[in-house]
């Protein structure tokens, strides 16, 4: 590909962005054109089903320890500084920015304009500048795409630079390693370097919205959302691997979005224009909507492919368990476009309990809802982040998304509590993890049962059924649920050794209580 489509106005925009002498520049290319460019540059290959398959190199997940926010007048007293939100001073950021933009001089660049937020009244105009055609393709599929007329008048409020071949120098730049993800809320710039993992682009925009929208009384949420044809909305909170994408992709309900949403005074809206689904052990039977969405235009990260037949092996963990599919939301046949809906009637907190202790589903009081939202308990699975071993690790991530929350978790929890009370929302805790024993002894909860419980909950069928309080956690466990054996609802009954279950439950509760002390 040797013909760029840079114009004088676009060249001036790049100069304002710090890049005065780029090589060929490809601006707002279509999906087919981006795929052609990526193939010609040998960035990946087409699979038998038409999806574009790439490798992300040594990093197959996010690098949370290499993420920084510039500490200045805007962020000094508003960001929750600490291990999650590490500070970088303005001079350090300026030094990295200057070196990164100099690195991009003379190189082929791909530029894409888009939006974060499906609500036209509050959406954030963004622009990303990438070295790789496939990273531009990823952003094209994940973010909201402007119309042709909107492209002509697009004025980005944030610019994201994705330069994986540029590496920082920790001894000079104040970073932890050669990888750096840095956000400057004053200059409205994001720098991503030293990693090819495209999820950093997605989560950087999410972090920006998590900071900006609270000032507008909009609650940013790490959740998927769907809606009944009649309008009733359900939210699914949870970290990676807990089932947000899988459970929200329901053939009888409209998909609003699979991962990130805002909740305003008017209702719920999607932040994105695409989905980023885990596809390890994907099957047509269990997840037909996601299966059918993997086709031409979809980006597949780190999925194993036969070099001759180009058939995909979704079961292989050769590169990572964190295999991903990025596709535009319209690839889901029942997607709601635009992704805007009313206020939710039900909220579900999803957790993959590695200890096999939590009930498969339980009803929460408003106080319990706040406790579990601030706790954000789950088990992180290998591959979703650098530094995780082969075994799942129990973790607490406030608001089910602490790595992406610039402000203190109490800010988001207070907003959620107010909205739950104002709209009379019912809340449930759903364990999509292990039952019958801990990881390695028990087994993952059957997806068909989880689906049945979720369907019953969001249909209101569990709002009034008889429940029994859990002896350790106090949550209210339904005695019956349509389509689910009663024995599967009682977590202790699924263990061979009841005393061992009690001990495991008590130990997990201690971990919850110890973690919650920081919020008291």
KAUR-V608163 format. One record per backbone hydrogen bond with DSSP energy under -1.0 kcal/mol. NH is the residue of the N-H (numbers start at 1). CO is the residue of the C=O. E is the energy in kcal/mol with one decimal. If there is no record, write none. Layout:
nh: <NH;NH>
co: <CO;CO>
e: <E;E>
This chain:
nh: <5;11;12;13;14;15;16;17;18;19;23;26;28;34;35;36;37;38;39;40;41;42;43;45;47;48;50;52;53;54;62;66;67;68;69;70;71;76;78;79;80;81;82;88;93;94;95;96;97;98;99;100;101;102;103;104;106;107;109;110;111;112;114;115;116;117;118;122;123;124;126;127;128;129;130;131;136;137;138;139;140;141;142;143;144;151;152;154;157;158;159;160;161;162;163;166;168;172;173;174;180;181;182;183;184;188;189;190;191;192;193;200;201;202;203;204;205;206;207;208;209;210;211;212;213;216;217;218;219;221;223;224;225;226;227;228;231;234;235;236;237;238;242;247;248;249;250;253;254;255;256;257;261;262;263;264;268;269;270;271;273;274;275;277;279;281;282;287;291;292;294;295;298;299;300;301;302;306;310;313;323;324;325;326;327;329;331;332;335;336;340;341;345;346;347;348;349;350;351;356;362;363;364;369;370;371;372;373;374;375;376;378;380;384;386;388;393;395;397;399;400;401;404;405;411;413;414;415;416;417;418;419;420;421;422;423;425;426;428;429;430;431;432;434;435;439;441;442;443;445;450;451;452;453;454;455;456;457;458;459;460;461;468;470;474;476;477;479;484;488;489;495;501;502;503;504;505;506;507;508;509;510;511;512;513;514;515;516;518;519;520>
co: <25;7;8;9;10;11;12;13;15;14;107;109;111;30;31;32;33;34;35;36;37;39;38;53;51;310;47;298;45;300;384;63;64;181;86;183;88;72;75;75;406;79;85;69;89;90;91;92;93;94;95;96;97;98;99;100;21;104;24;130;26;128;126;144;124;271;270;119;119;116;114;158;112;160;110;162;132;133;134;135;136;137;138;139;115;147;148;151;125;125;188;127;190;129;192;163;178;169;169;170;193;66;191;68;189;184;184;159;182;161;180;197;198;198;199;200;201;202;203;204;205;206;207;208;209;213;214;213;263;261;221;236;257;234;254;232;228;226;346;224;348;222;239;243;244;245;248;250;227;334;225;225;221;269;219;267;342;262;339;260;142;142;327;325;323;314;279;283;287;288;291;293;295;326;52;324;54;311;306;304;321;301;277;299;275;273;328;329;332;255;338;268;233;233;426;235;428;237;430;353;429;476;427;365;366;367;368;369;370;371;372;395;393;381;62;385;380;378;376;373;397;398;401;402;408;409;410;411;412;413;414;415;416;417;418;419;420;345;347;362;349;360;351;353;443;354;438;438;435;433;446;447;448;449;450;451;452;453;454;455;457;456;477;475;470;363;468;466;481;485;486;492;497;498;499;500;501;502;503;504;505;506;507;508;509;510;511;512;515;516;517>
e: <-1.8;-2.8;-2.1;-1.8;-2.2;-2.1;-2.3;-1.2;-1.7;-2.7;-2.1;-2.6;-3.2;-2.4;-2.3;-2.5;-2.3;-2.6;-2.5;-2.5;-1.7;-1.7;-3.0;-2.0;-2.9;-3.2;-1.7;-3.1;-3.6;-2.9;-1.4;-1.9;-1.1;-3.2;-2.7;-2.8;-2.2;-2.7;-1.1;-2.2;-3.7;-1.5;-1.9;-1.8;-2.3;-2.6;-2.1;-2.3;-3.0;-2.3;-2.0;-2.8;-2.7;-1.8;-1.9;-1.4;-2.0;-1.9;-2.3;-2.4;-2.6;-2.2;-2.3;-1.9;-2.2;-2.3;-2.9;-1.8;-1.3;-2.6;-2.7;-1.8;-2.4;-2.9;-2.9;-1.6;-1.5;-2.2;-2.5;-2.3;-2.3;-2.1;-2.0;-2.4;-1.8;-2.2;-1.2;-1.1;-2.8;-1.1;-1.8;-3.0;-2.9;-3.0;-2.9;-1.5;-2.0;-1.7;-3.6;-1.1;-2.3;-2.5;-2.3;-1.9;-2.8;-1.3;-1.7;-2.2;-2.7;-2.5;-2.3;-1.4;-1.5;-1.1;-2.5;-1.5;-1.5;-1.7;-2.2;-2.0;-2.3;-2.3;-1.2;-2.4;-2.2;-1.8;-1.5;-1.9;-2.2;-3.2;-1.4;-2.4;-2.9;-1.9;-2.4;-2.7;-1.8;-2.6;-2.0;-2.7;-2.7;-1.2;-1.8;-2.8;-1.6;-1.2;-1.8;-1.7;-3.1;-1.5;-2.2;-1.8;-2.3;-2.6;-1.7;-2.9;-1.1;-2.3;-2.8;-2.4;-2.3;-1.1;-3.0;-2.1;-1.9;-3.2;-1.6;-2.2;-2.5;-2.4;-1.1;-1.2;-2.6;-2.6;-3.2;-2.7;-2.8;-2.6;-1.8;-2.9;-1.5;-1.5;-2.5;-2.8;-1.9;-2.2;-2.4;-2.0;-1.9;-3.0;-2.3;-2.9;-2.8;-1.4;-2.6;-2.8;-3.1;-3.1;-2.3;-1.1;-1.7;-3.6;-2.3;-2.6;-1.8;-2.0;-2.7;-2.2;-2.5;-1.9;-2.7;-2.0;-2.2;-1.7;-2.1;-1.2;-1.9;-2.4;-2.2;-2.5;-2.0;-1.7;-2.2;-1.9;-1.9;-2.5;-2.6;-1.5;-2.5;-2.8;-2.1;-1.9;-2.8;-2.1;-2.4;-1.9;-2.0;-2.3;-2.2;-2.7;-3.2;-1.3;-2.4;-1.9;-2.5;-3.0;-2.7;-3.0;-2.3;-3.1;-2.2;-3.0;-1.9;-2.5;-2.7;-2.9;-2.1;-2.3;-2.6;-1.2;-1.5;-2.1;-2.2;-2.8;-1.6;-2.3;-2.9;-2.5;-1.9;-1.4;-1.4;-1.8;-1.8;-2.3;-2.1;-2.3;-2.9;-2.4;-2.2;-2.2;-2.4;-1.8;-1.6;-2.3;-2.7;-2.6;-2.3;-2.2;-1.1;-2.1;-1.1>
